[in-house]
């Protein structure tokens, strides 16, 4: 084949494509993409919430209607029998009363201590960052470690607290027994006041300086400015700390960590002042093996927490100041 016999390029093309429908990707709006991204990011939390919170609560609710003991297959359905028993149990009411007294005492003290520390470290002091760090460090200690440390500190025979008293000629006290055990328990709550300090400090730094300067120019004292400006503007933070503090106080397990014998058998030997509601639940679960009855106790506590939280919001609605109306609709 000579050069003249080679067909031109246009003549050497392949067969023409067969006409047919053109496939295109469906158009996805930006809003749909955002919704998908939102559900993708929240799915780990939702999965954990369902598996680790909703499912155990549903299982505990089912157990509360049975006599299940965790081991024996010989259990039966009793309906509301466990709930009728707990409402007639004097131990339940006594432990609930101690828990309420503990919450009423410890929550205000911890909030006052945390707010006082926040006001202190909010001042223009030298090494202010160092003081903030040192005051917050106790709050990062795990509760188990803090409980064991307080147990050693207030041990009647070798504790540092009684060692200090002996220096002044005072006999050793049984700190972990009645009637002093309740005071040690409150000290463990104040030990974690660094958490409240950090939250209160953030609230203090959010207060406009112009208001405080205007009050000072008008002749208001430091206490008057604190009472009339700082506290009202800090009221949402104080409300948050009150609600979370009440919930934490009624669920505390610190009395168990301070117990001389923190075994299931030793739970029933706790000092009466520290035998709180959760200790009663622990005793029913692990000392007596009454899983159904203990689950009923937990569900009653859950309902009480909801009721108390709702009452706190109801009675503080007129004294909490918001920069933006929380009920306003966008």
C-alpha positions as CSV (number, residue, x, y, z in Angstrom):
1,X,0.0,0.0,0.0
2,X,1.4,3.3,-1.1
3,X,1.1,6.5,0.7
4,X,-1.6,7.6,-1.6
5,X,-3.7,4.6,-0.7
6,X,-3.8,5.3,3.1
7,X,-7.3,6.5,3.9
8,X,-7.5,9.9,5.6
9,X,-7.9,10.1,9.4
10,X,-11.6,10.9,9.2
11,X,-12.2,7.7,7.3
12,X,-10.4,5.6,9.9
13,X,-12.8,6.4,12.8
14,X,-14.6,3.5,14.6
15,X,-18.3,2.8,14.2
16,X,-20.6,5.6,15.3
17,X,-22.0,5.2,18.8
18,X,-25.5,4.0,19.2
19,X,-27.9,6.6,20.3
20,X,-29.4,6.0,23.7
21,X,-30.5,7.6,27.0
22,X,-27.8,9.6,28.8
23,X,-27.4,8.6,32.4
24,X,-26.8,11.5,34.8
25,X,-26.4,11.6,38.6
26,X,-29.5,12.8,40.4
27,X,-29.2,16.3,41.7
28,X,-28.9,16.5,45.5
29,X,-29.7,19.8,47.1
30,X,-27.5,21.5,49.6
31,X,-30.1,21.1,52.3
32,X,-30.3,17.4,51.8
33,X,-26.5,17.1,52.0
34,X,-26.5,19.1,55.2
35,X,-29.2,16.8,56.7
36,X,-27.2,13.7,55.7
37,X,-24.0,15.1,57.2
38,X,-25.9,16.0,60.4
39,X,-27.3,12.5,60.9
40,X,-23.9,11.0,60.0
41,X,-22.2,13.0,62.7
42,X,-24.8,12.5,65.4
43,X,-25.3,8.8,64.7
44,X,-22.4,7.7,67.1
45,X,-24.0,9.6,70.0
46,X,-27.5,8.3,69.1
47,X,-26.3,4.7,68.8
48,X,-24.5,5.0,72.2
49,X,-27.5,6.7,73.8
50,X,-29.9,3.9,72.6
51,X,-27.6,1.0,73.5
52,X,-26.1,2.4,76.7
53,X,-29.0,4.4,78.1
54,X,-32.4,3.6,76.6
55,X,-31.9,-0.1,76.5
56,X,-30.6,-0.5,80.1
57,X,-33.4,1.7,81.4
58,X,-36.0,-0.4,79.5
59,X,-34.4,-3.5,80.9
60,X,-34.5,-2.1,84.4
61,X,-38.1,-1.1,84.0
62,X,-38.9,-4.7,83.0
63,X,-36.9,-6.0,86.0
64,X,-38.9,-3.8,88.4
65,X,-42.0,-5.8,87.8
66,X,-40.3,-9.1,88.6
67,X,-38.5,-10.9,91.5
68,X,-35.4,-11.6,89.5
69,X,-32.3,-12.0,91.6
70,X,-29.6,-12.0,88.9
71,X,-28.8,-15.7,89.2
72,X,-31.8,-18.0,89.8
73,X,-34.1,-18.8,86.9
74,X,-37.0,-19.1,89.4
75,X,-38.4,-15.7,89.2
76,X,-41.9,-14.5,88.5
77,X,-43.8,-11.4,87.5
78,X,-45.2,-9.4,90.4
79,X,-46.6,-6.3,88.7
80,X,-46.5,-3.3,91.0
81,X,-45.6,-5.4,94.0
82,X,-42.1,-4.0,94.2
83,X,-43.4,-0.4,94.1
84,X,-46.0,-1.1,96.8
85,X,-43.3,-2.6,99.0
86,X,-40.8,0.3,98.6
87,X,-43.5,2.9,99.4
88,X,-44.2,1.0,102.6
89,X,-40.5,0.5,103.4
90,X,-39.3,2.8,106.2
91,X,-35.6,2.3,105.1
92,X,-36.5,3.7,101.7
93,X,-38.1,6.9,103.2
94,X,-35.3,7.3,105.7
95,X,-32.5,7.0,103.1
96,X,-34.5,9.4,100.8
97,X,-34.7,11.9,103.6
98,X,-31.0,11.8,104.3
99,X,-30.4,12.2,100.6
100,X,-32.6,15.3,100.5
101,X,-30.8,16.8,103.5
102,X,-27.4,16.1,101.9
103,X,-28.5,17.8,98.6
104,X,-29.9,20.8,100.4
105,X,-26.7,21.2,102.4
106,X,-24.0,20.3,99.9
107,X,-25.3,22.0,96.7
108,X,-25.5,25.5,98.1
109,X,-22.1,25.1,99.9
110,X,-20.4,23.9,96.7
111,X,-21.9,26.7,94.6
112,X,-20.9,29.4,97.1
113,X,-17.4,27.9,97.4
114,X,-17.0,27.7,93.6
115,X,-18.4,31.2,93.0
116,X,-16.1,32.6,95.7
117,X,-13.0,31.0,94.1
118,X,-14.1,32.3,90.7
119,X,-14.4,35.9,92.1
120,X,-11.0,35.5,93.7
121,X,-9.1,34.3,90.6
122,X,-11.0,36.8,88.3
123,X,-9.1,39.6,90.0
124,X,-5.9,41.0,88.4
125,X,-3.5,39.0,90.6
126,X,0.1,37.9,89.8
127,X,0.4,34.3,88.7
128,X,-3.4,34.2,88.3
129,X,-3.2,31.4,85.8
130,X,-1.2,29.3,88.3
131,X,-3.8,29.8,91.0
132,X,-6.6,28.8,88.6
133,X,-4.7,25.7,87.7
134,X,-4.0,24.7,91.3
135,X,-7.6,25.3,92.4
136,X,-8.9,23.3,89.5
137,X,-6.6,20.3,89.9
138,X,-8.6,18.6,92.7
139,X,-11.6,18.5,90.3
140,X,-9.7,16.3,87.8
141,X,-8.9,13.6,90.4
142,X,-11.1,10.5,89.8
143,X,-13.9,10.1,92.4
144,X,-12.5,6.7,93.4
145,X,-9.0,8.2,94.0
146,X,-10.5,11.1,95.9
147,X,-12.6,8.8,98.1
148,X,-9.7,6.6,99.0
149,X,-7.6,9.7,99.8
150,X,-10.2,11.1,102.1
151,X,-10.6,7.6,103.7
152,X,-6.9,7.6,104.5
153,X,-6.9,11.2,105.6
154,X,-9.6,10.7,108.1
155,X,-8.7,7.3,109.3
156,X,-9.1,7.1,113.1
157,X,-5.8,5.4,113.7
158,X,-3.4,6.7,111.1
159,X,-5.1,9.6,109.5
160,X,-3.5,13.0,109.2
161,X,-6.7,14.7,110.5
162,X,-6.4,13.0,113.9
163,X,-2.6,13.5,113.8
164,X,-3.2,17.3,113.6
165,X,-5.7,17.1,116.5
166,X,-3.2,15.2,118.6
167,X,-0.8,18.1,118.3
168,X,-3.3,20.3,120.1
169,X,-4.0,17.6,122.8
170,X,-7.4,16.6,121.3
171,X,-8.3,12.9,121.3
172,X,-8.7,11.1,118.0
173,X,-12.2,11.3,116.5
174,X,-14.0,8.6,114.5
175,X,-14.4,10.7,111.4
176,X,-15.8,7.9,109.3
177,X,-18.5,7.0,111.9
178,X,-21.5,8.8,113.2
179,X,-21.9,11.7,113.8
180,X,-18.9,13.0,111.9
181,X,-19.3,10.9,108.7
182,X,-21.7,13.3,107.2
183,X,-19.2,16.2,107.5
184,X,-16.5,14.2,105.8
185,X,-19.0,13.5,103.0
186,X,-19.7,17.2,102.5
187,X,-15.9,17.8,102.4
188,X,-15.6,15.4,99.5
189,X,-18.2,17.5,97.6
190,X,-16.3,20.8,98.3
191,X,-13.2,19.1,97.1
192,X,-14.5,19.3,93.6
193,X,-15.5,22.9,93.7
194,X,-13.0,23.6,91.0
195,X,-15.6,22.5,88.4
196,X,-18.0,25.1,89.6
197,X,-15.2,27.7,89.8
198,X,-14.4,27.2,86.1
199,X,-18.0,27.6,85.0
200,X,-18.6,30.6,87.2
201,X,-15.4,32.2,86.0
202,X,-16.6,31.9,82.4
203,X,-19.9,33.5,83.5
204,X,-18.1,36.3,85.3
205,X,-15.9,37.1,82.3
206,X,-19.1,37.4,80.1
207,X,-20.5,40.2,82.2
208,X,-20.1,43.6,80.5
209,X,-17.4,45.7,82.3
210,X,-19.4,48.8,81.4
211,X,-22.1,48.0,83.8
212,X,-19.7,47.5,86.7
213,X,-17.8,50.7,85.9
214,X,-21.1,52.6,85.7
215,X,-22.2,51.3,89.1
216,X,-18.8,52.2,90.6
217,X,-19.1,55.8,89.2
218,X,-22.6,56.0,90.7
219,X,-21.1,55.2,94.1
220,X,-22.2,51.6,94.4
221,X,-20.0,49.5,96.8
222,X,-18.4,46.3,95.7
223,X,-21.0,44.2,97.5
224,X,-23.9,46.2,96.0
225,X,-22.4,45.7,92.5
226,X,-22.0,42.0,93.2
227,X,-25.5,41.6,94.5
228,X,-27.3,43.8,92.0
229,X,-25.3,43.2,88.8
230,X,-23.1,40.2,89.0
231,X,-25.5,37.7,90.6
232,X,-28.5,38.6,88.3
233,X,-26.4,38.3,85.2
234,X,-24.9,35.1,86.5
235,X,-28.3,33.6,87.4
236,X,-28.4,31.2,84.4
237,X,-25.1,29.8,85.3
238,X,-26.2,29.4,88.9
239,X,-29.4,27.7,87.8
240,X,-27.4,25.2,85.7
241,X,-25.1,24.5,88.6
242,X,-28.1,24.0,90.9
243,X,-29.8,21.5,88.7
244,X,-26.6,19.5,87.9
245,X,-25.6,19.7,91.5
246,X,-28.9,18.3,92.8
247,X,-28.8,15.4,90.2
248,X,-25.2,14.6,91.1
249,X,-25.8,14.7,94.9
250,X,-28.7,12.3,94.9
251,X,-26.7,9.8,92.8
252,X,-23.4,10.1,94.7
253,X,-21.6,6.8,95.6
254,X,-19.0,8.6,97.7
255,X,-20.4,7.0,101.0
256,X,-19.5,3.6,99.6
257,X,-15.9,4.8,98.9
258,X,-15.6,6.1,102.5
259,X,-17.0,2.9,104.0
260,X,-14.7,0.9,106.3
261,X,-15.8,-2.2,104.4
262,X,-16.8,-1.3,100.8
263,X,-17.9,-4.9,100.0
264,X,-21.5,-5.9,99.4
265,X,-21.7,-7.2,102.9
266,X,-20.3,-4.0,104.3
267,X,-22.8,-1.8,102.6
268,X,-25.4,-2.5,105.3
269,X,-22.9,-1.5,108.0
270,X,-22.5,2.1,106.7
271,X,-22.9,4.9,109.2
272,X,-26.6,5.8,109.3
273,X,-25.9,9.4,108.3
274,X,-24.2,8.3,105.1
275,X,-26.7,5.6,104.3
276,X,-28.2,7.6,101.4
277,X,-30.7,6.4,98.8
278,X,-28.1,5.1,96.4
279,X,-26.5,3.1,99.2
280,X,-29.9,1.5,99.8
281,X,-30.1,0.7,96.1
282,X,-26.6,-0.8,96.2
283,X,-27.5,-2.9,99.3
284,X,-30.6,-4.3,97.6
285,X,-28.7,-5.1,94.4
286,X,-25.4,-6.6,95.7
287,X,-26.0,-7.5,99.4
288,X,-29.5,-9.0,99.1
289,X,-29.6,-9.8,95.3
290,X,-33.0,-8.3,94.8
291,X,-32.6,-7.0,91.3
292,X,-36.3,-6.4,90.7
293,X,-36.8,-4.4,93.9
294,X,-33.6,-2.4,93.4
295,X,-34.7,-1.6,89.8
296,X,-37.9,-0.3,91.1
297,X,-36.0,2.0,93.5
298,X,-33.9,3.4,90.6
299,X,-37.0,4.1,88.6
300,X,-38.6,6.0,91.5
301,X,-35.4,8.0,91.8
302,X,-35.5,8.8,88.1
303,X,-39.1,10.1,88.4
304,X,-38.2,12.1,91.5
305,X,-35.2,13.7,89.7
306,X,-37.5,14.8,86.9
307,X,-40.0,16.2,89.3
308,X,-37.4,18.1,91.4
309,X,-35.8,19.5,88.2
310,X,-39.1,20.7,86.9
311,X,-39.9,22.4,90.2
312,X,-36.5,24.1,90.2
313,X,-37.2,25.5,86.8
314,X,-40.7,26.5,87.8
315,X,-39.8,28.4,90.9
316,X,-36.7,30.1,89.5
317,X,-38.3,31.3,86.3
318,X,-38.9,34.7,87.8
319,X,-35.4,35.3,89.2
320,X,-33.3,34.0,86.4
321,X,-32.1,36.7,84.0
322,X,-31.4,35.9,80.3
323,X,-29.8,38.2,77.9
324,X,-31.9,36.5,75.2
325,X,-35.4,35.3,75.9
326,X,-35.2,31.4,76.1
327,X,-38.8,31.1,75.0
328,X,-38.4,33.3,71.9
329,X,-39.0,31.6,68.6
330,X,-36.8,32.2,65.6
